[in-house]
Amino acid sequence: MAARTKNFLIDGDGTISHSRKTPANSVETNVIVWAPAHPTAFEQARDATIFTRLGTRHSHNELKAAFETTPDINETFCLSVNNVILVFSASRDEHTMHCRKVLQMLQDRSMRADLKSCVFNSAKSSDAGIRLDQVGEHRVYMVINEGVPSTR
């Protein structure tokens, strides 16, 4: 069941959507609150220097189940917003390894990345279409899926 609070729609799985009205129609921006349980995940996301956006055609629940059943994949190097996975790393070698793990997880479950909605090896998460906004001084991020940037 979904709850509505002002301009936000909070679904039963914790996904938060924000609607912006435009003259032609309304556009939804996908937003989640990410408070990682792993003690170093927040710092690793904050200090990352390379980001990859992997768009998929799979639901948030399908991706969540895949993450939960893959022991090599954890929130210290990736997170998901609806049907998009953001992989973040401190170095190019580490990032290549992390991306391979995530892509292997998808392949092992007969899931696929949608190449049209992927952005590889960006210097900032916003360049990959995912904005990470820290909430005050808390170890929490608002993760905003802004879509695939038009200038890739």
C-alpha positions as CSV (number, residue, x, y, z in Angstrom):
1,M,0.0,0.0,0.0
2,A,1.3,3.5,-0.9
3,A,1.2,6.5,1.3
4,R,1.1,10.1,0.0
5,T,2.9,13.0,1.8
6,K,2.7,16.3,0.0
7,N,4.6,15.8,-3.3
8,F,6.0,12.4,-2.4
9,L,4.5,8.9,-2.9
10,I,6.0,6.3,-0.7
11,D,5.4,2.7,-1.9
12,G,5.2,-0.4,0.3
13,D,8.7,-1.4,-0.6
14,G,10.1,2.0,0.6
15,T,10.5,3.5,-2.8
16,I,9.8,7.2,-2.8
17,S,8.6,9.0,-5.9
18,H,8.4,12.8,-6.2
19,S,6.0,14.2,-8.8
20,R,6.8,17.5,-10.6
21,K,3.9,19.0,-12.6
22,T,4.7,20.3,-16.0
23,P,2.3,21.9,-18.4
24,A,2.1,18.8,-20.6
25,N,2.0,16.1,-17.9
26,S,3.5,15.1,-14.6
27,V,7.0,13.6,-14.5
28,E,8.1,11.3,-11.7
29,T,11.6,11.5,-10.3
30,N,12.7,8.3,-8.5
31,V,14.0,8.9,-5.0
32,I,15.0,6.5,-2.2
33,V,16.5,7.1,1.2
34,W,19.7,5.1,1.6
35,A,21.0,4.4,5.1
36,P,23.5,1.6,4.6
37,A,23.7,-1.0,7.4
38,H,27.3,-1.9,6.5
39,P,29.7,0.3,8.6
40,T,31.9,1.4,5.7
41,A,29.3,1.7,2.9
42,F,28.5,5.3,3.4
43,E,32.2,6.4,3.3
44,Q,32.9,4.3,0.3
45,A,30.0,5.9,-1.6
46,R,31.0,9.4,-0.5
47,D,34.7,8.9,-1.3
48,A,34.2,7.0,-4.7
49,T,35.8,8.5,-7.8
50,I,34.2,6.3,-10.5
51,F,30.5,5.5,-11.0
52,T,28.6,3.2,-13.4
53,R,24.9,3.3,-13.9
54,L,23.4,0.0,-15.0
55,G,19.8,0.4,-16.1
56,T,17.7,-2.8,-16.2
57,R,14.3,-3.9,-17.3
58,H,13.7,-5.6,-13.9
59,S,11.7,-4.4,-10.9
60,H,13.1,-3.1,-7.7
61,N,11.9,-6.3,-6.0
62,E,13.6,-8.5,-8.6
63,L,16.9,-6.6,-8.1
64,K,16.6,-6.7,-4.3
65,A,16.1,-10.5,-4.4
66,A,19.1,-10.8,-6.6
67,F,21.3,-8.7,-4.3
68,E,20.1,-10.6,-1.2
69,T,21.0,-14.0,-2.7
70,T,24.4,-13.0,-4.0
71,P,26.9,-13.0,-1.2
72,D,29.7,-11.3,-3.2
73,I,27.5,-8.2,-3.9
74,N,26.8,-5.7,-1.0
75,E,26.1,-2.1,-0.4
76,T,29.8,-1.3,0.0
77,F,30.0,-0.8,-3.8
78,C,26.5,-0.7,-5.2
79,L,22.9,0.3,-4.6
80,S,19.7,0.2,-6.6
81,V,17.0,2.8,-7.2
82,N,14.0,1.1,-8.7
83,N,15.3,-0.6,-11.8
84,V,18.8,1.1,-11.9
85,I,22.0,-0.1,-10.2
86,L,24.7,2.3,-9.3
87,V,28.2,0.8,-8.9
88,F,30.8,3.1,-7.2
89,S,34.5,2.5,-6.5
90,A,37.6,4.3,-5.4
91,S,39.8,3.1,-8.3
92,R,39.4,1.9,-11.9
93,D,40.7,-1.6,-11.2
94,E,38.4,-2.0,-8.2
95,H,35.5,-0.6,-10.3
96,T,36.1,-3.1,-13.1
97,M,35.9,-5.9,-10.6
98,H,32.7,-4.5,-9.0
99,C,31.0,-4.0,-12.3
100,R,31.9,-7.6,-13.4
101,K,30.4,-9.0,-10.2
102,V,27.2,-7.1,-10.7
103,L,26.9,-8.0,-14.4
104,Q,27.6,-11.6,-13.5
105,M,24.9,-11.5,-10.9
106,L,22.4,-10.3,-13.5
107,Q,23.6,-12.9,-16.0
108,D,23.3,-15.8,-13.5
109,R,19.7,-14.9,-12.9
110,S,18.8,-14.5,-16.6
111,M,18.5,-10.7,-16.0
112,R,19.9,-8.1,-18.4
113,A,21.2,-4.6,-18.3
114,D,19.5,-2.2,-20.8
115,L,22.4,-0.7,-22.7
116,K,20.4,2.4,-23.6
117,S,20.1,3.3,-19.9
118,C,23.7,2.6,-18.9
119,V,26.4,5.1,-18.3
120,F,29.9,3.7,-17.7
121,N,32.9,5.0,-15.8
122,S,31.7,8.5,-14.8
123,A,33.7,10.7,-12.5
124,K,30.6,11.8,-10.5
125,S,27.4,9.9,-9.7
126,S,25.4,12.9,-11.2
127,D,27.2,12.3,-14.5
128,A,25.7,8.8,-14.4
129,G,22.2,10.3,-13.7
130,I,22.1,9.4,-10.0
131,R,22.4,12.2,-7.5
132,L,23.6,11.3,-4.0
133,D,22.6,14.0,-1.5
134,Q,23.7,13.6,2.1
135,V,20.9,14.3,4.6
136,G,22.4,16.8,7.0
137,E,25.3,15.3,9.0
138,H,23.6,11.9,9.1
139,R,25.0,8.8,7.4
140,V,22.0,8.8,5.1
141,Y,21.7,9.7,1.4
142,M,18.7,10.8,-0.7
143,V,19.4,8.9,-3.8
144,I,17.7,10.5,-6.8
145,N,17.5,8.8,-10.2
146,E,17.5,11.7,-12.6
147,G,17.5,9.5,-15.7
148,V,20.2,8.9,-18.3
149,P,22.0,12.2,-19.0
150,S,21.3,13.5,-22.5
151,T,25.0,14.4,-23.0
152,R,26.8,11.1,-22.4
